[in-house]
Amino acid sequence: MINIYDCDVHDKEALAIFRVKRANWNNWLFEDSLSISNQITHMLWKDAIYRTFNEARRLTINRESESESLGFNGPLLHLLDEGFLVSQVMAIRRLTDRNFYDLKKGVLSVLRLIDDVSDNIDIFTRENYVSYDGSKYEGVSLEIDGIDKWRPWKKKHENFDTLSSVLPQNRSRADRVNKSVFIKLNKELKICENLRTYANKFIAHASDPIGRLKLTENQKKVTLDKLDQCYKAIIRVSSFIGAIVLYEHELGRVPTPQYNHLENIEKPMVSQDDLKNLHNYWNKRVEEVIHWN
């Protein structure tokens, strides 16, 4: 990246800090192995796989004429449903966690990212946003500089107009992001609060009867529609930060498999000849557990 002293920014000290912070935000959102982007991708992949299997279950139930030849094992279905629920609710909880006060226990979450950007609003100026990477702050034109330089320069200023609530004719190098941006982003994620409560009371911890009495009906159950509402909020907020706040790109795509992800789904899971072996295995496992006592 271009040397700070060659950047078209007046406050070089603030730019140096901004560059470090922006690199952190970009790492949290996109680059770390446990980045927000990766967490969202894994969450959406699991959701797509589960819903496709759930659709297979619905199709099988509707084939009444073939009911003897098609079916699913009840305990296995229950395990699948429970595993999906736990996986997705905890993924949503992780993505909407606040950061710990102890800096040694930092988390990679959307809310931590929002809070950290908000805490550094003084260095998040228009001139840093536009010119941190060596781009000119003003005077770029389509005719002289070409579309490859003019388009991102124009978009950066327009983005910062949105972030700062400043009209184009009133632009200033010292413009800062409006606090209302972070208030709106936090408000968008409030829809996940009921699922966070569910995670805390029924998954991460086992709430006692008194604790459960305080819960509303919405806090006691999870539906696919509630998961969708949380997915959408997390994706919208993360994409806004990625595309507008950091001027990188949006998030939230189900990954494209590089193999046939439905291969073998139509086949029986176990040979008829192995059913006796499975019964024997079950009984052996039961006996093992008995001897633990």
Backbone as numpy.savetxt, mean C-alpha at the origin, in Angstrom:
# Nx Ny Nz CAx CAy CAz Cx Cy Cz
23.78 12.71 -9.73 22.94 13.90 -9.73 23.83 15.15 -9.73
23.34 16.22 -10.32 24.11 17.45 -10.47 24.50 18.02 -9.11
25.65 18.64 -9.04 26.13 19.24 -7.81 25.15 20.29 -7.29
24.99 20.35 -5.99 24.04 21.29 -5.38 24.35 22.72 -5.79
25.61 23.07 -5.87 26.00 24.45 -6.16 25.70 24.84 -7.61
25.40 23.85 -8.44 25.04 24.13 -9.83 23.52 24.14 -10.03
22.77 23.90 -8.97 21.30 23.89 -9.07 20.76 25.31 -9.01
19.68 25.54 -9.73 19.05 26.87 -9.79 18.16 27.06 -8.56
18.81 27.04 -7.39 18.11 27.18 -6.11 18.88 28.17 -5.26
18.16 29.10 -4.65 18.82 30.14 -3.84 19.30 29.61 -2.49
18.46 28.84 -1.81 18.80 28.34 -0.48 19.47 26.97 -0.61
20.79 26.96 -0.75 21.53 25.72 -0.96 21.48 24.81 0.26
21.48 25.40 1.45 21.45 24.59 2.67 20.14 23.82 2.77
19.03 24.50 2.49 17.72 23.83 2.52 17.65 22.76 1.45
18.26 23.03 0.29 18.26 22.04 -0.80 19.01 20.79 -0.39
20.13 20.93 0.30 20.89 19.76 0.74 20.07 18.88 1.65
19.34 19.50 2.58 18.49 18.72 3.48 17.33 18.09 2.71
16.75 18.86 1.78 15.63 18.36 0.99 16.02 17.14 0.17
17.20 17.18 -0.40 17.67 16.04 -1.20 17.76 14.76 -0.36
18.29 14.91 0.85 18.42 13.75 1.74 17.04 13.22 2.10
16.14 14.12 2.48 14.79 13.70 2.87 14.05 13.10 1.68
14.18 13.70 0.52 13.48 13.17 -0.65 13.98 11.77 -1.01
15.28 11.56 -0.87 15.84 10.23 -1.11 15.24 9.21 -0.14
15.08 9.62 1.13 14.44 8.73 2.11 13.01 8.42 1.71
12.25 9.44 1.35 10.84 9.24 0.99 10.71 8.34 -0.24
11.59 8.56 -1.20 11.57 7.74 -2.41 11.91 6.29 -2.09
12.85 6.09 -1.17 13.24 4.75 -0.75 12.09 4.06 -0.03
11.44 4.76 0.88 10.32 4.18 1.61 9.18 3.80 0.67
8.94 4.65 -0.32 7.80 4.43 -1.19 8.06 3.41 -2.29
9.28 3.42 -2.84 9.53 2.61 -4.03 10.67 1.59 -3.93
11.76 1.91 -3.28 13.01 1.17 -3.50 13.34 0.11 -2.46
12.96 0.31 -1.21 13.29 -0.66 -0.16 12.61 -2.00 -0.45
13.22 -3.09 0.00 12.61 -4.41 -0.23 11.24 -4.53 0.45
11.03 -3.77 1.52 9.73 -3.73 2.20 9.03 -2.41 1.96
9.30 -1.80 0.81 8.73 -0.48 0.50 7.20 -0.52 0.48
6.62 0.64 0.58 5.16 0.77 0.50 4.66 0.20 -0.82
5.37 0.49 -1.88 5.00 -0.03 -3.20 4.97 -1.55 -3.22
6.00 -2.19 -2.66 6.05 -3.65 -2.63 4.95 -4.23 -1.74
4.69 -3.58 -0.62 3.62 -4.04 0.25 2.27 -4.00 -0.46
2.03 -2.92 -1.19 0.77 -2.79 -1.92 0.67 -3.84 -3.02
1.77 -4.05 -3.74 1.78 -5.04 -4.82 1.46 -6.44 -4.28
2.09 -6.83 -3.17 1.83 -8.15 -2.58 0.38 -8.25 -2.11
-0.12 -7.19 -1.54 -1.50 -7.18 -1.06 -2.49 -7.36 -2.21
-2.27 -6.66 -3.30 -3.17 -6.75 -4.45 -3.05 -8.10 -5.16
-1.84 -8.67 -5.19 -1.64 -9.99 -5.80 -2.42 -11.05 -5.03
-2.28 -11.04 -3.70 -3.00 -12.02 -2.88 -4.51 -11.84 -3.03
-4.94 -10.60 -3.11 -6.37 -10.34 -3.27 -6.90 -10.90 -4.59
-6.15 -10.68 -5.68 -6.59 -11.16 -6.99 -6.62 -12.69 -7.03
-5.61 -13.33 -6.44 -5.58 -14.79 -6.40 -6.77 -15.33 -5.61
-6.99 -14.76 -4.43 -8.09 -15.25 -3.58 -9.44 -15.05 -4.26
-9.67 -13.88 -4.83 -10.98 -13.62 -5.44 -11.22 -14.50 -6.67
-10.15 -14.82 -7.38 -10.30 -15.73 -8.52 -10.68 -17.12 -8.02
-10.04 -17.57 -6.95 -10.40 -18.86 -6.38 -11.81 -18.82 -5.80
-12.18 -17.72 -5.21 -13.53 -17.57 -4.66 -14.57 -17.62 -5.77
-14.23 -17.08 -6.93 -15.12 -17.15 -8.09 -15.24 -18.60 -8.57
-14.12 -19.34 -8.52 -14.17 -20.75 -8.88 -15.11 -21.50 -7.93
-15.09 -21.15 -6.68 -15.98 -21.77 -5.70 -17.44 -21.47 -6.06
-17.71 -20.22 -6.43 -19.09 -19.85 -6.79 -19.55 -20.61 -8.04
-18.66 -20.70 -9.03 -19.01 -21.40 -10.27 -19.30 -22.88 -10.00
-18.50 -23.46 -9.11 -18.68 -24.88 -8.77 -20.01 -25.10 -8.06
-20.35 -24.22 -7.15 -21.62 -24.35 -6.43 -22.80 -24.27 -7.40
-22.67 -23.45 -8.44 -23.77 -23.28 -9.40 -23.91 -24.44 -10.38
-22.92 -25.33 -10.41 -23.00 -26.47 -11.32 -23.66 -27.66 -10.59
-24.94 -27.52 -10.33 -25.66 -28.53 -9.54 -25.65 -29.90 -10.21
-25.70 -29.90 -11.54 -25.76 -31.19 -12.26 -24.46 -31.98 -12.13
-23.37 -31.30 -11.77 -22.08 -31.98 -11.63 -21.63 -32.02 -10.17
-22.59 -31.90 -9.27 -22.25 -31.77 -7.86 -21.46 -32.95 -7.30
-21.62 -34.11 -7.89 -20.90 -35.29 -7.39 -19.45 -35.30 -7.81
-19.15 -34.66 -8.93 -17.79 -34.73 -9.46 -16.95 -33.49 -9.10
-17.59 -32.45 -8.57 -16.88 -31.23 -8.23 -17.09 -30.90 -6.75
-16.09 -30.28 -6.14 -16.26 -29.88 -4.75 -14.95 -29.43 -4.12
-15.05 -28.87 -2.92 -13.89 -28.40 -2.18 -13.94 -28.98 -0.77
-12.77 -29.16 -0.20 -12.68 -29.66 1.17 -13.01 -28.52 2.14
-13.98 -28.74 3.03 -14.46 -27.70 3.94 -13.39 -27.12 4.84
-12.64 -27.94 5.61 -11.59 -27.39 6.47 -10.51 -26.62 5.70
-10.19 -27.10 4.48 -9.19 -26.41 3.68 -9.71 -25.04 3.23
-10.99 -24.98 2.87 -11.58 -23.71 2.49 -11.57 -22.74 3.66
-11.90 -23.23 4.84 -11.91 -22.38 6.03 -10.51 -21.83 6.30
-9.50 -22.69 6.14 -8.12 -22.26 6.35 -7.73 -21.19 5.33
-8.15 -21.38 4.09 -7.86 -20.41 3.04 -8.54 -19.08 3.34
-9.82 -19.11 3.71 -10.55 -17.88 4.01 -9.92 -17.13 5.17
-9.60 -17.89 6.23 -9.02 -17.26 7.41 -7.64 -16.68 7.11
-6.84 -17.44 6.36 -5.51 -16.96 6.01 -5.56 -15.71 5.17
-6.49 -15.66 4.22 -6.65 -14.46 3.38 -7.05 -13.27 4.23
-8.02 -13.46 5.10 -8.50 -12.36 5.94 -7.36 -11.81 6.80
-6.64 -12.70 7.47 -5.55 -12.27 8.34 -4.48 -11.54 7.53
-4.10 -12.10 6.40 -3.06 -11.51 5.56 -3.43 -10.10 5.12
-4.66 -9.92 4.65 -5.05 -8.63 4.10 -5.30 -7.58 5.18
-5.93 -7.97 6.26 -6.19 -7.02 7.34 -4.88 -6.54 7.95
-3.93 -7.46 8.14 -2.65 -7.07 8.70 -1.84 -6.23 7.71
-1.99 -6.50 6.42 -1.31 -5.67 5.41 -1.83 -4.24 5.47
-3.14 -4.10 5.61 -3.75 -2.77 5.71 -3.30 -2.08 7.00
-3.23 -2.84 8.09 -2.79 -2.25 9.35 -1.34 -1.76 9.24
-0.48 -2.59 8.65 0.92 -2.19 8.51 1.06 -0.91 7.67
0.31 -0.85 6.58 0.42 0.30 5.68 -0.13 1.58 6.30
-0.99 1.45 7.32 -1.60 2.63 7.94 -1.10 2.85 9.37
0.03 2.24 9.72 0.62 2.44 11.04 1.27 3.81 11.14
1.17 4.42 12.32 1.98 5.58 12.63 3.38 5.09 13.01
4.35 5.96 12.89 5.70 5.58 13.26 5.85 5.55 14.78
6.75 4.72 15.27 7.04 4.67 16.70 7.78 5.94 17.12
7.62 6.32 18.37 8.39 7.44 18.90 9.87 7.07 18.99
10.15 5.81 19.22 11.53 5.31 19.25 12.03 5.18 17.82
12.99 6.01 17.44 13.47 6.03 16.06 14.11 4.72 15.63
14.51 3.89 16.60 15.11 2.60 16.27 14.05 1.60 15.81
12.77 1.96 15.95 11.68 1.06 15.59 10.85 1.64 14.44
11.51 2.29 13.51 10.80 2.91 12.40 10.08 1.90 11.53
8.92 2.31 11.00 8.14 1.44 10.12 8.05 2.08 8.73
7.79 1.26 7.72 7.56 1.75 6.37 6.06 1.70 6.11
5.42 2.84 6.29 3.96 2.91 6.12 3.59 4.21 5.44
2.37 4.25 4.92 1.89 5.45 4.23 1.78 6.61 5.22
1.27 6.34 6.43 1.10 7.41 7.40 2.44 7.95 7.90
3.42 7.08 8.04 4.74 7.59 8.43 5.28 8.51 7.34
5.08 8.14 6.09 5.55 8.96 4.99 4.86 10.32 4.99
3.54 10.32 5.16 2.80 11.58 5.22 3.31 12.45 6.35
3.47 11.86 7.52 3.92 12.62 8.69 5.31 13.21 8.48
6.21 12.43 7.87 7.58 12.90 7.70 7.65 14.04 6.69
6.87 13.93 5.61 6.83 15.04 4.64 6.26 16.29 5.31
5.19 16.10 6.08 4.56 17.22 6.77 5.52 17.88 7.77
6.30 17.06 8.46 7.25 17.59 9.46 8.37 18.39 8.81
8.59 18.18 7.52 9.68 18.87 6.82 9.15 19.87 5.80
8.02 20.44 6.11 7.36 21.35 5.18 8.19 22.61 4.91
9.03 23.01 5.87 9.82 24.23 5.71 10.85 24.11 4.59
11.33 22.91 4.33 12.31 22.74 3.25 11.65 22.30 1.95
10.33 22.01 2.01 9.63 21.55 0.82 9.09 22.77 0.06
10.04 23.52 -0.52 9.69 24.74 -1.24 9.54 24.47 -2.74
8.95 25.43 -3.41 8.77 25.28 -4.86 10.12 25.16 -5.58
11.09 25.98 -5.19 12.36 25.94 -5.91 13.06 24.60 -5.69
12.96 24.03 -4.49 13.55 22.71 -4.26 12.83 21.63 -5.06
11.51 21.73 -5.10 10.70 20.74 -5.82 11.02 20.74 -7.31
11.14 21.93 -7.88 11.33 22.04 -9.33 12.78 21.79 -9.73
13.73 22.27 -8.93 15.12 22.33 -9.39 16.10 21.49 -8.58
15.61 20.60 -7.71 16.51 19.79 -6.89 17.46 18.94 -7.73
17.02 18.57 -8.95 17.80 17.67 -9.81 18.59 18.40 -10.89
18.65 19.73 -10.78 19.41 20.50 -11.78 18.54 21.16 -12.81
17.23 20.93 -12.78 16.34 21.60 -13.73 16.31 23.10 -13.47
16.12 23.90 -14.51 15.99 25.34 -14.34 14.68 25.65 -13.62
14.73 26.70 -12.78 13.52 27.07 -12.04 12.53 27.81 -12.94
13.02 28.64 -13.83 12.14 29.42 -14.70 12.80 29.59 -16.06
12.03 30.14 -16.98 12.57 30.45 -18.29 12.67 29.29 -19.25
12.03 28.16 -18.97 12.05 27.02 -19.88 10.93 27.20 -20.90
11.22 26.97 -22.15 10.21 27.12 -23.21 10.22 25.92 -24.13
9.07 25.65 -24.72 8.94 24.52 -25.65 9.81 24.72 -26.88
9.86 25.96 -27.37 10.59 26.25 -28.61 12.10 26.12 -28.43
12.62 26.60 -27.30 14.07 26.63 -27.09 14.59 25.34 -26.47
13.89 24.85 -25.44 14.39 23.71 -24.66 13.87 22.36 -25.14
12.82 22.36 -25.94 12.28 21.10 -26.44 11.29 20.49 -25.47
10.48 19.58 -25.98 9.37 19.02 -25.19 9.86 18.17 -24.02
11.04 17.50 -24.15 11.54 16.62 -23.09 11.90 17.39 -21.82
12.28 18.65 -21.94 12.58 19.47 -20.76 11.39 20.34 -20.36
10.65 20.80 -21.38 9.55 21.73 -21.09 8.39 21.03 -20.38
8.06 19.82 -20.82 6.89 19.14 -20.25 7.07 18.86 -18.75
8.18 18.22 -18.30 8.33 17.99 -16.86 8.44 19.29 -16.07
9.11 20.32 -16.63 9.21 21.62 -15.95 7.82 22.20 -15.74
7.00 22.16 -16.77 5.63 22.70 -16.69 4.81 21.90 -15.68
4.93 20.57 -15.72 4.15 19.71 -14.83 4.57 19.91 -13.38
5.86 20.08 -13.12 6.32 20.30 -11.75 5.70 21.56 -11.16
5.71 22.64 -11.94 5.12 23.88 -11.44 3.61 23.72 -11.22
2.95 23.02 -12.12 1.51 22.80 -11.96 1.21 21.94 -10.73
2.05 20.92 -10.53 1.90 20.09 -9.33 2.04 20.94 -8.07
3.05 21.80 -8.07 3.27 22.60 -6.86 2.19 23.65 -6.68
1.56 24.09 -7.76 0.39 24.95 -7.63 -0.68 24.24 -6.82
-0.88 22.95 -7.13 -1.86 22.13 -6.42 -1.45 21.95 -4.96
-0.18 21.65 -4.72 0.29 21.38 -3.37 0.29 22.62 -2.49
0.53 23.78 -3.08 0.65 25.01 -2.30 -0.60 25.87 -2.31
-1.57 25.51 -3.18 -2.79 26.31 -3.36 -2.46 27.74 -3.82
-1.43 27.84 -4.66 -0.99 29.13 -5.20 -1.36 29.21 -6.68
-1.90 30.33 -7.11 -2.23 30.53 -8.52 -0.95 30.73 -9.33
-0.94 30.32 -10.62 0.27 30.43 -11.44 0.87 31.83 -11.46
0.03 32.86 -11.49 0.54 34.23 -11.57 1.16 34.71 -10.25
0.95 33.93 -9.19 1.49 34.32 -7.88 2.64 33.42 -7.42
3.20 32.65 -8.30 4.25 31.71 -7.93 5.47 32.42 -7.34
6.09 31.72 -6.35 7.30 32.23 -5.72 8.21 31.06 -5.38
9.49 31.30 -5.41 10.45 30.26 -5.04 10.20 29.74 -3.63
9.71 30.60 -2.75 9.54 30.24 -1.35 8.19 29.58 -1.05
7.35 29.38 -2.06 6.06 28.71 -1.83 6.29 27.37 -1.13
5.40 27.04 -0.20 5.50 25.77 0.53 4.21 24.98 0.38
4.32 23.68 0.63 3.15 22.81 0.56 2.16 23.23 1.63
0.90 23.32 1.24 -0.16 23.70 2.17 -0.45 22.56 3.14
-0.57 22.87 4.41 -0.85 21.85 5.43 -2.14 21.09 5.15
-3.07 21.73 4.45 -4.35 21.07 4.16 -4.17 19.80 3.32
-3.07 19.73 2.56 -2.78 18.54 1.75 -2.65 17.32 2.66
-1.91 17.47 3.75 -1.67 16.34 4.65 -2.93 16.00 5.45
-3.72 17.02 5.75 -4.99 16.78 6.45 -5.91 15.93 5.57
-5.97 16.25 4.29 -6.82 15.50 3.35 -6.32 14.06 3.18
-5.01 13.89 3.10 -4.45 12.54 2.93 -4.75 11.69 4.16
-4.59 12.27 5.34 -4.91 11.55 6.57 -6.39 11.20 6.63
-7.23 12.13 6.22 -8.67 11.90 6.25 -9.07 10.77 5.31
-8.41 10.69 4.16 -8.69 9.63 3.19 -8.46 8.26 3.80
-7.44 8.14 4.64 -7.08 6.85 5.22 -7.92 6.49 6.45
-8.74 7.41 6.92 -9.58 7.16 8.09 -10.54 5.98 7.86
-10.84 5.71 6.59 -11.76 4.62 6.29 -11.20 3.27 6.72
-9.90 3.21 6.97 -9.26 1.95 7.38 -9.32 1.74 8.90
-9.86 2.68 9.66 -9.82 2.59 11.12 -10.56 1.37 11.66
-11.72 1.04 11.07 -12.47 -0.13 11.57 -11.69 -1.43 11.38
-11.01 -1.56 10.25 -10.22 -2.77 10.03 -8.98 -2.78 10.92
-8.44 -1.62 11.23 -7.32 -1.56 12.17 -7.77 -2.03 13.55
-8.97 -1.62 13.95 -9.52 -2.06 15.23 -9.73 -3.56 15.23
-10.26 -4.10 14.12 -10.46 -5.54 14.01 -9.12 -6.27 14.15
-8.09 -5.74 13.48 -6.76 -6.36 13.56 -6.26 -6.39 15.00
-6.45 -5.31 15.71 -5.94 -5.21 17.07 -6.72 -6.08 18.05
-8.02 -6.23 17.83 -8.88 -6.94 18.78 -8.99 -8.44 18.51
-8.83 -8.84 17.23 -9.09 -10.23 16.89 -7.92 -10.96 16.25
-6.93 -10.25 15.74 -5.83 -10.91 15.02 -4.51 -10.75 15.76
-4.04 -9.51 15.90 -2.77 -9.28 16.58 -2.88 -9.60 18.07
-4.07 -9.39 18.63 -4.31 -9.66 20.05 -5.68 -10.33 20.19
-5.88 -11.00 21.30 -7.19 -11.61 21.60 -7.88 -10.75 22.66
-8.78 -9.91 22.22 -9.46 -9.00 23.15 -10.34 -9.78 24.12
-10.38 -9.33 25.39 -11.24 -9.99 26.37 -12.69 -9.56 26.15
-13.67 -10.22 26.81 -15.09 -9.90 26.59 -15.43 -8.44 26.84
-14.81 -7.83 27.84 -15.11 -6.43 28.14 -14.66 -5.53 26.98
-13.47 -5.83 26.44 -12.96 -5.06 25.31 -13.85 -5.20 24.08
-14.38 -6.39 23.86 -15.22 -6.62 22.69 -16.58 -5.94 22.82
-17.03 -5.75 24.05 -18.33 -5.09 24.26 -18.32 -3.66 23.74
-17.15 -3.03 23.71 -17.05 -1.64 23.29 -17.05 -1.47 21.78
-16.99 -2.57 21.04 -16.87 -2.49 19.58 -18.23 -2.30 18.92
-18.21 -1.56 17.80 -19.41 -1.44 16.98 -19.51 -2.66 16.07
-20.66 -2.83 15.45 -20.83 -3.96 14.53 -19.85 -3.89 13.37
-19.54 -2.67 12.91 -18.59 -2.50 11.81 -17.18 -2.90 12.20
-16.88 -2.85 13.48 -15.54 -3.21 13.95 -15.40 -4.70 14.25
-16.51 -5.43 14.16 -16.48 -6.85 14.49 -16.44 -7.76 13.28
-16.49 -7.20 12.09 -16.52 -8.07 10.92 -15.74 -7.45 9.76
-15.34 -8.32 8.85 -14.60 -7.92 7.65 -15.36 -8.42 6.43
-15.51 -7.56 5.44 -16.14 -7.96 4.18 -15.20 -7.61 3.03
-15.45 -8.23 1.89 -14.64 -7.91 0.72 -14.81 -6.44 0.32
-16.00 -5.91 0.51 -16.24 -4.50 0.18 -15.41 -3.58 1.09
-15.31 -3.92 2.37 -14.50 -3.11 3.28 -13.03 -3.17 2.89
-12.57 -4.34 2.48 -11.19 -4.45 2.02 -10.97 -3.56 0.79
-11.92 -3.59 -0.14 -11.82 -2.76 -1.34 -11.72 -1.27 -0.99
-12.53 -0.84 -0.05 -12.51 0.57 0.35 -11.13 0.97 0.88
-10.53 0.07 1.66 -9.19 0.36 2.20 -8.14 0.31 1.10
-8.23 -0.69 0.21 -7.28 -0.76 -0.90 -7.29 0.56 -1.67
-8.50 1.01 -2.03 -8.64 2.22 -2.85 -8.04 3.43 -2.15
-8.31 3.57 -0.86 -7.78 4.73 -0.12 -6.26 4.69 -0.08
-5.70 3.52 0.22 -4.24 3.40 0.30 -3.60 3.67 -1.06
-4.19 3.15 -2.12 -3.64 3.35 -3.46 -3.75 4.81 -3.88
-4.90 5.44 -3.63 -5.07 6.85 -4.01 -4.06 7.74 -3.30
-3.92 7.54 -1.99 -3.00 8.37 -1.21 -1.55 8.12 -1.64
-1.17 6.85 -1.78 0.20 6.52 -2.16 0.52 7.02 -3.56
-0.44 6.91 -4.47 -0.22 7.39 -5.83 -0.09 8.91 -5.88
-0.86 9.59 -5.04 -0.75 11.06 -4.97 0.65 11.45 -4.50
1.14 10.76 -3.48 2.48 11.06 -2.99 3.52 10.72 -4.06
3.35 9.56 -4.70 4.33 9.14 -5.71 4.35 10.03 -6.93
3.16 10.36 -7.47 3.09 11.09 -8.73 3.15 12.60 -8.56
2.56 13.13 -7.50 2.48 14.58 -7.31 3.54 15.08 -6.33
3.57 14.51 -5.12 4.50 15.00 -4.10 5.96 14.73 -4.49
6.25 13.53 -4.98 7.63 13.18 -5.34 7.91 13.29 -6.84
6.89 13.55 -7.62 7.02 13.61 -9.07 7.76 12.38 -9.61
7.24 11.20 -9.24 7.78 9.94 -9.75 6.71 9.23 -10.57
5.94 8.34 -9.93 4.89 7.65 -10.66 3.83 7.13 -9.70
2.73 6.67 -10.25 1.63 6.15 -9.45 1.93 4.75 -8.94
1.09 4.27 -8.02 1.19 2.91 -7.50 -0.15 2.22 -7.69
-0.14 0.89 -7.46 -1.40 0.19 -7.41 -1.77 -0.57 -8.67
-0.99 -1.55 -9.01 -1.30 -2.43 -10.14 -1.14 -3.88 -9.68
-2.06 -4.73 -10.11 -1.87 -6.16 -9.87 -0.75 -6.62 -10.80
0.30 -7.22 -10.27 1.42 -7.62 -11.14 0.99 -8.63 -12.20
1.64 -8.55 -13.35 1.36 -9.48 -14.45 2.20 -10.73 -14.27
1.57 -11.90 -14.06 2.35 -13.13 -13.85 3.10 -13.53 -15.12
4.30 -14.02 -14.93 5.12 -14.47 -16.05 4.98 -15.98 -16.26
3.88 -16.53 -15.80 3.60 -17.95 -15.92 2.08 -18.11 -15.86
1.59 -19.32 -16.08 0.16 -19.57 -16.01 -0.25 -19.76 -14.55
-0.76 -18.69 -13.96 -1.08 -18.72 -12.53 -2.32 -19.55 -12.20
-3.06 -19.99 -13.22 -4.21 -20.87 -13.00 -3.92 -22.32 -13.38
-2.65 -22.60 -13.66 -2.28 -23.96 -14.04 -2.62 -24.95 -12.93
-3.22 -26.07 -13.29 -3.57 -27.18 -12.40 -4.76 -26.90 -11.48
-5.40 -25.74 -11.62 -6.50 -25.43 -10.72 -7.69 -26.35 -10.95
-7.76 -26.93 -12.16 -8.89 -27.81 -12.50 -8.65 -29.26 -12.07
-7.45 -29.55 -11.58 -7.11 -30.94 -11.26 -7.45 -31.27 -9.80
-7.77 -32.53 -9.52 -7.94 -32.94 -8.11 -6.63 -32.73 -7.36
-6.72 -32.40 -6.10 -5.51 -32.14 -5.32 -4.82 -33.42 -4.89
-5.59 -34.51 -4.73 -5.04 -35.75 -4.18 -5.61 -36.93 -4.95
-4.77 -37.92 -5.15 -5.24 -39.14 -5.80 -6.15 -39.94 -4.85
-7.14 -40.60 -5.41 -8.04 -41.44 -4.62 -7.24 -42.50 -3.85
-6.16 -42.96 -4.45 -5.35 -44.00 -3.83 -4.61 -43.51 -2.58
-4.49 -42.17 -2.43 -3.74 -41.62 -1.29 -4.63 -41.23 -0.12
-5.95 -41.38 -0.24 -6.85 -40.96 0.83 -6.59 -41.73 2.13
-6.33 -43.04 2.00 -6.04 -43.83 3.19 -4.78 -43.32 3.88
-3.76 -43.00 3.07 -2.52 -42.47 3.64 -2.76 -41.16 4.39
-3.65 -40.33 3.87 -3.95 -39.06 4.53 -4.67 -39.28 5.85
-5.60 -40.22 5.89 -6.28 -40.55 7.15 -5.27 -41.04 8.18
-4.34 -41.87 7.72 -3.31 -42.37 8.63 -2.41 -41.24 9.13
-2.09 -40.31 8.24 -1.26 -39.16 8.63 -1.97 -38.32 9.68
-3.27 -38.09 9.46 -4.07 -37.31 10.41 -4.03 -37.96 11.80
-4.27 -39.25 11.84 -4.29 -39.95 13.12 -2.92 -39.91 13.82
-1.86 -40.02 13.03 -0.51 -39.97 13.57 -0.24 -38.59 14.19
-0.67 -37.55 13.48 -0.46 -36.20 13.99 -1.25 -35.96 15.28
-2.47 -36.45 15.33 -3.29 -36.32 16.54 -2.60 -36.97 17.73
-2.02 -38.15 17.51 -1.32 -38.85 18.58 -0.08 -38.09 19.06
0.63 -37.48 18.10 1.81 -36.69 18.46 1.43 -35.55 19.39
0.36 -34.87 19.05 -0.08 -33.72 19.86 -0.50 -34.16 21.24
-1.18 -35.30 21.32 -1.61 -35.82 22.62 -0.43 -36.01 23.56
0.69 -36.45 23.02 1.87 -36.72 23.86 2.62 -35.45 24.28
2.21 -34.30 23.80 2.82 -33.05 24.23 2.37 -32.69 25.65
1.24 -33.26 26.06 0.66 -32.86 27.34 1.45 -33.56 28.48
